[in-house]
Amino acid sequence: MPAFIIVPALIWATLLLVAGGLVLVRARDVFQRIVALDLLAVIVIALLALLSYVRGQPYCFDAAVALALMSFVATVATARYLDKGGPFG
């Protein structure tokens, strides 16, 4: 992929990461925080995938896949925890 596509994508993803951090800080309730954390995880996954492509290092992509799996499990676990009202409820 040409550099004129990769560089703006990296800059855009970094700006989105900052904006997502601001959304996380300004979140009013726990549900907005969960969504903001999930958004930040998706942006970090995109950054890792782009860096894997740019540097040609496959372990960055492996880290992106591992983060995606952990983020999915954490989001589902948190949603179930909040739905039931506790760990055993």
N, C-alpha and C positions, 0 to 999 in steps of 0.2 A: 504494500500500500504506500502511496506517496506521502512524503512528509507534510505536504500542505493539507492533508486530511488528519494525520495523526497528531500533530502539534495542537491544532485547535481543539481536537477531541480531548486531549490531556488537559488543556487549559479550561475547557468547559466543565469537565468532570471535577476539576479542583474547585472551581467556583461553585458548582453545585454542592460539593462537600462542605464548603463554608456556609452556604445558605441552609443546608440541612442541619448543621450544627446550631445555627441561629434558631431554626424552628424547634430543635430539641430544647434549647434553653428557654424559649418563650412558650413552651407547651403548657396548657392550663391543667389538663388532667392526665391520668395515667394512660389512657387509651391513645391520646395524641403522642405521648412519649414513645409508646410501643411502635406506632406507625413511623415516627421520626427515626427511631433506632433501626427499623427495618429498611427505611430509605437510605440511611447512611451505610448500612451493610451492602446494599445493592450498588451504591456508588463506589465503595471501596472495591467491590468485586470487579466492577467495570474498569477501575484504575489498574488493578492487578492484571487483568486480561490485556489491557493496552500495553502495560509495561512488559509483560511476557512477550508480546509480539515485537515491540520495539527492540528489546535487548536480546531476543532470541533465546531466552532462558525458560525452559518448560516448567521449572519448579515454581515460578510465579503463578502460572496457570493452575498448577496443582493446589497452591495455596488458595487461589480464588474459588476453586471447586470445593475445597474443604470448608472455607468460610461460608459458602452458599449453603452447604448442608447443615452446618452448625447454626446458621441464622434461621433457617427454616424450622429446625427442631426447637430452637429457643422461642421463636414466635408462637409456634403451636403450643408449647408448654406454658408460656405466659398467658395465652388466651384461655387455655383450659383452667389454669390456676385462678384467673379472674372470673371465669364463668362459674366455677364451683364455689368460690368464696374462701378457699383455703386449700392446703395440700391434701387433706383427707375428706373434704366436704363434698 
